[in-house]
Amino acid sequence: MTNGLLITIIVIIGAALVVPLYFFLRIYSHDVKQKQHSILRNFPVLGKVRYILEKVGPEFRQYLFHNNNEGRPFNRREFEYVYKAAKYNDRMIGYGSERPYNEEGMYIVNSMFPKQQEEMKIDQFPKINTRLYKIDNENLFSRKEHTEKGDLDPFYLAEDDTIILGKHTVRNPFTIKGFIGQSAMSYGSLGDHAITALSKGLGLAGGTWMNTGEGSVSPYHLAGDVDMIMQVSSGLFGVRTVDGAFSWEAFKQKSEIKQIKAFELKLAQGAKQRGGHVDGKKVTEEIAEIRHVTPWETINSPNRFHEFDDARGLLAFLDRMRDVGGKPVGTKIVIGDEAQIEDYVKTMKELDIVPDFITLDGGDGGSGATYYGLAEAVGLPTFAGLPLLDDMLKKYGLRDRTHIIASGKLLTPDKIVMALTLGADMVNIARGFMLSVGCIMAQVCHTNKCPAGVATTDPKLQNGLSVEEKKFRVCNYLIALRQSVFEMAAVAGIDSPRKFDREHIVYKDRFNAVTKMNNYSGIS
């Protein structure tokens, strides 16, 4: 062995020992001196393992430790359904369900004599031209797949089951051939790539609607040929003056946009029963212009509208919006208790002013950003609020004058059917559509650091989201949902999802006692 080679080996060995030792001593010295973390002060270096595990814990739980039914807000079975439906239009599972049948829950009542396919009332024209993934080869370390053209049946409602908002109240009613739409998602909370993909995908599927969210209508909402419901919140974004007051002139301009078919006054949202929040780093100059606010400043909407503070004022304001805009207007609410919803419905009866639709969100709904206490404890869940609203409208003889849109964790067909049986006419989905464009439930929507490029305005992160690829996933997911709901209607013995009611659902408790929901009233 030459001297040069020996010296090289000694240097390499020395570096291998000295460099780690240097970093160890540096970290040790820092940890011992700092006063912020007692664990690090008492256990230098070793204590960092705790914080590393704390940081990677959510990912480990999601992918390794949670079983298929444990994840929150959605478990693996649910988000896997969305992914497969979006990519492959695949709704099949093998071997059997993993639902914990020993626990309490609701079940759809099957008929001994289901409907045949030819007995179902479905409009299957025109076919939807989309793209579907096909798996060529799949193993542990690689996956090969390709996309190919696919023609899917649209599964629209038959003509006599078509839903019409504002049929007897406005100059321009909104006709809907489907019963599933996209819940409110604003440009700003989601990036332009995600909003564009959603708009184009929903437009491709047809028979649906896209709620703009409270951030007003953007060019990206208009990118696809999709009908829209423009949401107006207490922040009045897009329909406000420079001083923040409601502008009837701006509202009239919005009502003249052809794609906007209806308006929704947002009183509350499931995860945040107050005004919305958008962090300043998300408020770009473009978003500020769309919303009529100042760029780069954090947006906190008022807790409620300044224009009214009771049911009478709300309904009077809504009625004027219908008159000025000529299009249907509804309200978005979260039910807190029976007394408040009765006051609202009773006032409708007294004034003879009924919203064209009522969007009922549940306390289990989601949001791009909210406070812990609001998300965890405020507002009844969707399935608790629905019977209350449905029965209250029936009590005052108003049920046939409005439509109920339910929202809150309704991203799979079983949950949609449960909502329809409990009183909903239609359903809204937000997070399911987010998953269809690539969301991985990282739960960092409020930070502008969404790794999937969905809930972020960061151009670098958005670059990973291909609009022309994801739009097909949005379309496929929606069609898979509609098809599944029609199939469940057939099994329940009815020819259309429009005929679901409480006789089609039962509740089983943990002792296996069964309660018929058709005898249940949401009113105490």
C-alpha positions, 0 to 999 in steps of 0.5 A: 500500500502506497503512502498516498493511498494510506493518507487518503484512507486516514483522511476519509476515516477521519472525516467520517468520524469528525464531521458527524462529531462536529454536528453532534456537538454543535446540536448538543451545544445549541439544545443545552443552551436554548430555553424554549423546549424543556425536552431538548434542554434535558435530552440534547440531540436525542430529544429531536427524535420526538419532534421529528416523529411529531412532524411525520406522524400524520403521514405515517398514520395516514399511510401505515397505521390507520386501518381503512376505516379510521382516517379523518376527515375521510378514511382510506375507503372513501378517498380511494373510491374518489381516486378510482372513480376519477381515474378509471370510472371504477366503482368495484370492490372485491371480497366484501365490505370493511364497514364495522357492522357492529357499530350503529349507523344508517342503512338503505332499505333494499326492495325484494323486487328491485327495478330493472334497468329498462324501468329506470327513468334516466336520460342518457343523451348525449354520451360524454366523451372523456378519457379513462386510465387503463393499467398495463402493469402494476407491481411493488416498484412500478406502475404502467398505465395509459389513457384512452378515449371513453364514451360514458352514459351521462345519467341525467334525470329524466325530463319530468324529474328535472329540477327547476329553481325559481320556476314561479319567482324569477324571469330566468329560472335555472333548470338542472338535469343532475342532482350533484354539484360542486360546493362553494370553492373560491379562487384564492382558496384554490389556485387557478389550475384547480378551479379551471380543471373543475370548471372544465370537468364539470362542464364536460359532464353536464347537468350540474353546477359550480358554486363560485364560493364567496370569493366572487366569479373569476375567469377560471370559474368561467373557463368551462361551459358549466352553469354557476351559482354565485355565492355572496357572503358577508364580505360582499366580494365582487358585488361591493363598493370601494368602501365595502358596501353592497353595490346593486350596480355590481350585482346587476352586472354579475346577473347579466353573465350568462353562465351565472344561473343563480345566487346564494346568500351565505349566512354560514358554512359548516366548518366556520359559522362566521365570515370567511378567512384568507391569508394575505399571502394568498391575496394576489393582485388578481384575486384582489381585483376580482374581490374588490379588496386590497392586495396582500392583506389578510381577508376576514369577512364580517361575522354576518351581513351588515345589510340585515340582522334578522330573518325579515331583513334577510328575506326582504333583501333576497326578494329584491335580489330576485327582482333586480337580477331576475335569477333564482336566489337561495340561502346557505345556512347551518342549523344550530337548533330547532327554534332558529330554523322555525323562526326562519321558516315561519317568517317565510310564511308570514312574508310569503317570501320563500328562497328558491333553494336552501343550502344546508351545510353541516358542522361536519363540513370542511373549509380551506381555513377555520378556527379549531373551536368552530370546526369541532363543536359548532353547528349540527351535522348534516344528517341531524339538520336535514330532517329538521329543515325538511319537516319545518318546511312541511309544517308550514306548507312551504316544502314544495316551494323551495329545494334543499341542497345538502352538503357536508362530507357527501363524497360517496354515493351511499352518503348522497343517498342518505342525504336524499332520503333525509330530505335533500333534493340535491347535494353539494360536494367540495372535498370530493372534487378536490380529491379528484384533481389531486388533493392528498389531504395534507391538511395545509390548505390555509398555509398556501403550501398545498403539495398537490397544487390544489389549495395554493396560488403558488405558481411552482406548486400549481405547476404539478396540476395539469388542467387538461388531465385533471378535468377528465378526472372531475368528469369521471368522478361525477358521472360515477357518482350519478350512476351509483345513485341511480343503481342504488335507487333501482335496488331500493325499488324506485325508478329515480333518485328524486323518489328517495324519502325516509321510508328508504332508510333505517337506523341500526343501533349498536345492539342491532335494534332497527328504527324506521326513519319514516316514522322519525320527525326532525321536530321535537 
